[in-house]
Amino acid sequence: MGPWDGPWPAGPDGALPEHLDSELLREGDTRNVVDGYRYWRHEAIVADLDTRRHGFHVAVENWGHDFNIGSVIRTANAFNAAAFHIVGRRRWNRRGAMVTDRYQHEHHYADVAALAEWAGAEGLPILGVDNVPGSVALEGYAVPRRCVLLLGQEGPGLSPEAVAASETVLAITQHGSTRSLNAGAAAAIVMYHWALQHAGRP
């Protein structure tokens, strides 16, 4: 959106409301945010999102600097995940996130064991997402409201350590010839599956 058209918004005291950014009002807002957050300060957007975060967390193994992680994080933002967690390399390819990671809470763990220790302390079951032997079909599975959705990197999928740390490993049923879905696409499907069961409920 371009610069604010007309008199600037004002609160009861005549001053600019605290959640709005005078520079964005003056220069325009080209950020990748929904219209309801146009001209809002970055900190105000995060604070507002924090009042209605969902109960699921998203974790991604990052052993090979997978470019798909950015896409996963962007989807986590779209579904307002509680936080996202990077397991392995601290640095990850942020291009696909389209800056949406700035509106979320990021945590890092050196390995799966550290993630599992944190999740256990929080009482959060880890649900792996991969089509490995012994996995359970996502369709019809009742995902808990509070959980960690753990995804592997493109290609190798979940590591053996991640599979072992998962209470359940969920697989998305496929009907074509390809062996697996893109990691970003799989993440979007499982998050939407969670939202169908829980989003919008008190």
C-alpha positions as CSV (number, residue, x, y, z in Angstrom):
1,M,0.0,0.0,0.0
2,G,1.1,3.5,-0.7
3,P,1.3,6.4,1.8
4,W,-1.8,6.9,4.0
5,D,-4.5,8.9,2.2
6,G,-6.1,11.6,4.2
7,P,-5.8,12.7,7.8
8,W,-3.7,10.3,9.9
9,P,-5.5,8.0,12.4
10,A,-5.7,9.5,15.9
11,G,-6.7,8.1,19.3
12,P,-9.0,9.8,21.8
13,D,-6.1,12.1,22.9
14,G,-5.5,13.1,19.3
15,A,-2.2,11.3,19.1
16,L,-1.2,8.6,16.7
17,P,-2.2,5.2,18.1
18,E,0.8,3.3,19.5
19,H,0.5,0.3,17.2
20,L,0.9,2.5,14.1
21,D,4.2,3.5,12.5
22,S,4.5,7.1,11.3
23,E,7.2,6.2,8.7
24,L,5.0,3.6,7.1
25,L,2.0,6.0,7.1
26,R,4.2,8.6,5.4
27,E,6.2,6.4,3.0
28,G,3.8,3.5,2.4
29,D,3.8,-0.2,3.5
30,T,5.1,-2.8,1.1
31,R,5.5,-5.6,3.6
32,N,4.1,-9.1,3.2
33,V,1.3,-8.7,5.8
34,V,-2.5,-9.0,5.7
35,D,-4.3,-5.7,5.2
36,G,-5.4,-5.6,8.9
37,Y,-1.7,-5.1,9.8
38,R,-0.9,-2.4,7.3
39,Y,1.0,0.5,8.8
40,W,1.4,-1.3,12.1
41,R,4.8,-1.3,13.9
42,H,6.6,-4.6,13.6
43,E,6.6,-5.1,17.4
44,A,2.9,-4.4,17.6
45,I,2.1,-7.1,15.0
46,V,4.2,-9.6,17.0
47,A,2.5,-8.7,20.2
48,D,-1.0,-9.0,18.6
49,L,-0.1,-12.4,17.1
50,D,1.2,-13.5,20.5
51,T,-2.3,-13.1,22.0
52,R,-3.7,-15.8,19.7
53,R,-0.9,-18.2,18.9
54,H,-2.0,-21.7,18.1
55,G,-0.9,-24.7,20.2
56,F,1.3,-26.4,17.7
57,H,5.0,-25.8,17.2
58,V,7.0,-26.5,14.0
59,A,10.4,-28.1,14.1
60,V,12.7,-28.7,11.1
61,E,15.9,-30.7,10.9
62,N,18.6,-28.6,9.2
63,W,21.6,-30.7,8.5
64,G,22.2,-29.7,4.9
65,H,21.0,-26.0,4.7
66,D,17.8,-27.0,3.0
67,F,16.3,-24.2,1.0
68,N,12.8,-25.6,1.7
69,I,13.0,-24.5,5.4
70,G,12.0,-21.0,4.4
71,S,8.8,-22.3,2.8
72,V,8.0,-24.3,5.9
73,I,8.5,-21.3,8.2
74,R,6.3,-19.1,5.9
75,T,3.5,-21.6,6.2
76,A,4.0,-21.7,10.0
77,N,3.5,-18.0,10.1
78,A,0.3,-18.3,8.0
79,F,-1.1,-20.7,10.5
80,N,0.2,-18.7,13.4
81,A,2.3,-21.5,15.0
82,A,3.4,-21.0,18.6
83,A,7.0,-21.0,17.5
84,F,9.4,-22.6,15.1
85,H,12.4,-24.7,16.0
86,I,15.6,-25.4,14.0
87,V,17.4,-28.6,14.8
88,G,21.0,-28.8,13.6
89,R,22.7,-26.0,11.8
90,R,21.7,-22.6,13.3
91,R,21.9,-20.9,9.9
92,W,19.1,-21.7,7.5
93,N,18.1,-20.4,4.1
94,R,15.7,-17.6,4.9
95,R,14.8,-16.5,1.3
96,G,11.7,-18.7,1.1
97,A,10.4,-17.3,4.4
98,M,9.7,-13.9,2.7
99,V,10.6,-12.2,6.0
100,T,7.7,-13.9,7.8
101,D,10.2,-15.4,10.3
102,R,10.4,-11.9,11.8
103,Y,6.9,-12.3,13.2
104,Q,7.5,-15.6,14.9
105,H,9.6,-17.0,17.8
106,E,12.7,-18.9,16.7
107,H,14.5,-21.5,18.8
108,H,17.6,-23.6,18.0
109,Y,18.7,-27.0,19.2
110,A,22.0,-28.7,18.4
111,D,20.4,-32.1,17.9
112,V,17.1,-34.0,18.2
113,A,17.8,-35.0,21.7
114,A,17.9,-31.4,22.8
115,L,14.5,-30.7,21.1
116,A,13.0,-33.9,22.7
117,E,14.2,-32.8,26.1
118,W,12.6,-29.3,25.7
119,A,9.3,-30.9,24.3
120,G,9.2,-33.3,27.2
121,A,9.6,-30.6,29.8
122,E,6.7,-28.7,28.1
123,G,4.5,-31.7,27.9
124,L,4.4,-31.6,24.1
125,P,4.3,-34.8,22.1
126,I,6.5,-34.8,19.0
127,L,4.8,-35.9,15.8
128,G,7.1,-36.7,12.9
129,V,6.0,-36.1,9.3
130,D,7.5,-38.6,6.8
131,N,6.4,-41.7,4.8
132,V,8.7,-44.1,6.5
133,P,7.9,-47.7,7.3
134,G,5.5,-47.9,10.3
135,S,4.1,-44.4,9.8
136,V,0.4,-43.6,10.3
137,A,-1.8,-42.1,7.7
138,L,-2.4,-38.4,8.4
139,E,-5.9,-38.6,7.1
140,G,-8.3,-39.3,10.0
141,Y,-5.6,-38.9,12.6
142,A,-6.6,-36.8,15.6
143,V,-3.6,-34.5,16.2
144,P,-3.4,-33.1,19.7
145,R,-4.0,-29.3,20.1
146,R,-0.5,-28.9,21.7
147,C,2.2,-30.7,19.9
148,V,5.4,-30.4,17.9
149,L,5.3,-31.1,14.2
150,L,8.8,-32.3,13.2
151,L,9.8,-32.4,9.6
152,G,13.0,-33.7,8.0
153,Q,15.0,-32.0,5.2
154,E,14.3,-32.5,1.5
155,G,15.7,-35.8,0.2
156,P,16.6,-37.9,3.3
157,G,13.5,-36.9,5.3
158,L,13.6,-37.5,9.1
159,S,16.7,-38.7,10.6
160,P,16.6,-42.0,12.5
161,E,17.0,-40.0,15.7
162,A,14.0,-37.9,14.8
163,V,11.9,-41.0,14.1
164,A,12.9,-42.5,17.4
165,A,12.0,-39.2,19.3
166,S,8.5,-39.0,17.7
167,E,5.5,-40.3,19.5
168,T,4.0,-41.0,16.1
169,V,5.2,-40.5,12.5
170,L,2.5,-39.3,10.2
171,A,2.5,-39.9,6.5
172,I,0.5,-38.1,3.8
173,T,-1.3,-40.6,1.6
174,Q,-0.2,-40.1,-2.1
175,H,-1.9,-41.4,-5.2
176,G,0.7,-40.7,-8.0
177,S,4.1,-42.0,-9.0
178,T,6.4,-39.8,-7.0
179,R,7.9,-41.3,-3.9
180,S,7.5,-38.2,-1.7
181,L,6.2,-34.7,-1.5
182,N,8.2,-31.6,-1.4
183,A,9.0,-30.8,2.3
184,G,7.4,-27.4,2.1
185,A,4.2,-28.9,0.6
186,A,4.1,-31.6,3.2
187,A,4.4,-29.1,6.0
188,A,1.5,-27.0,4.6
189,I,-0.7,-30.1,4.4
190,V,0.0,-31.2,8.0
191,M,-0.5,-27.7,9.4
192,Y,-3.8,-27.4,7.5
193,H,-4.8,-30.8,8.9
194,W,-4.1,-29.4,12.4
195,A,-6.1,-26.2,11.7
196,L,-9.1,-28.2,10.5
197,Q,-9.3,-29.8,13.9
198,H,-8.4,-27.0,16.2
199,A,-8.3,-23.5,14.6
200,G,-11.1,-21.2,15.7
201,R,-12.0,-23.2,18.8
202,P,-11.6,-21.6,22.2
